[in-house]
Amino acid sequence: MLPSRRPYLIRAIYEWCCDHSFTPHVLIAADYPGVVVPREHVHEGRITLNISPAAVQNLNLETDPIWFSARFGGRPFDVQFPPGAVLAVFARENGEGVLFGQVEAPEDAAAAAPQPEQDPEPPKPPRGRPQLRVVK
């Protein structure tokens, strides 16, 4: 299985936004495993976060989970979320960016998914004369 492209695209859009003086935002699925966000700001299972250098401290887009510190309603909060929880990354000013559309399956869920069983032997062909009949 190939590694996810999502972390690379998140970093690329973030850098594009910063290079062009746009405000980078991420839309996160708050119910995804490993997401730590202020729950009072979650609406319909989603939260939009401003991740501009002026809004956050210690942003680390290189790790899984992505993390940073920010203030919400004047209170400091350490935010973290796996890249698979990101639904979109975009510039606030014009909405341009990448819409992923859905979350990625968590890695541990993919590993825990039942694997199809392999037949130890291929099926044996039927013995005797083949029987064909006309179906009308």
N, C-alpha and C positions, 0 to 999 in steps of 0.2 A: 504494500500500500504506500502510495506517495505521501510525503508530508503535505500538510495544508498550505495553500497559498495565502490564506487569510492574514496571517501575521505580517507578511511582506506587503500586502496591499494596504493594510492599516497604516503601516509606517510610511509607505509611499504617499498616500493621500495626506497624512499628517504633515509630512515635509513639504508637499506641494502647497498646502494651505499656508503654512508658515512662511514659505518663500515668497508668496504673493500677497502677504498681509491679510489673509482671510482667517476666520476663527474656526479652527477644527472642532467638530463635534462627533461624538459616537452615540449611536442608538444601541442600547443593551437590552437583552432579554433578562429581566431581573430574576426570573425563576430558574435559570440555568444553574447547574451545580457549580459551586465555587465562586459565585458572584457575591461580592460584599459591597453593598451600596446603601445609602440612607433610605430605608423603606418608606419613610413619610413622603418621599419625592417620587415614588414609583406610581405610575398610572397605567392601568390595564396591563400590568405585567411588564412594562417597559419603562426605561428611564433614558433621557437624553443628557449627556454630560459634555460640558465645555472642557476640552483638554488643551486649550491654548496655554502657552507659557505664562501668560499673565494670570490665568485662573488656577493653575495647579502648581504644586511643588514636587520635585523628585519624580517626575514622570519617567517610567521605564517601559518602553514599548518593546524591548528586546527579550523580555522574559515571559514565561507562561506560569502564572497569570500576569497580565499587565497590571501595574499598580501605580498609584500616586496619592498624594495628600491634597485635600482641598477643604474649603469652608462651605458649609451648607447652613444658611440661616445664621451665619456668624460663628458656627461651631466647627472645629476641626474634625475631619473624618478621613480615615485611610481607606481608599477605594481599591478594590481589586476585582478583576474579571478575566476569565480565560478568553482568548481570541475567538473561540468557537461561539461565545455568547454575543458577539458583535453582529448586529443586524445591518448596520450601515455606518459608514464614516464619510463625513461630508463637510463642506464649507457652509457656515451659517448664512453668509451674505448672498450666495447664489444657489445653494442647494446641490452644487456639483460635488461628485464624489463617487463612492461605490455603494450600491445597495445589494447586500448579500441575499436578502429575501427571507432566509430562514437560518436557524442556528445549525452548527455542525454537531454531529453526534459526539458526546464526550468520549475521549479515548478509552477510559476504563469501561464504558458501556459497550464499545465496539469489541474490546477484548473479552468481555463477559458474554457476548452474544453467542448463542449456540452455533457451532460449526456443523455444516451438513455432514452426515456420516458417509464414509466411503464404503462401498460394497467391497468385501474382500475378494470376491470372485465375480467376473462378469456373468450375466444371466446365460443359461444354457439354452440353445435353440430347441424348439419342440421336436419330439421324435415322431417318426412316421411320415406319412404322406400329408402334404399341405392340404387344408380344406378351405376352399373358396366358395362363396355363394353370392348370388346376385341379390342386391338389396334394391327394392323399388320404392 
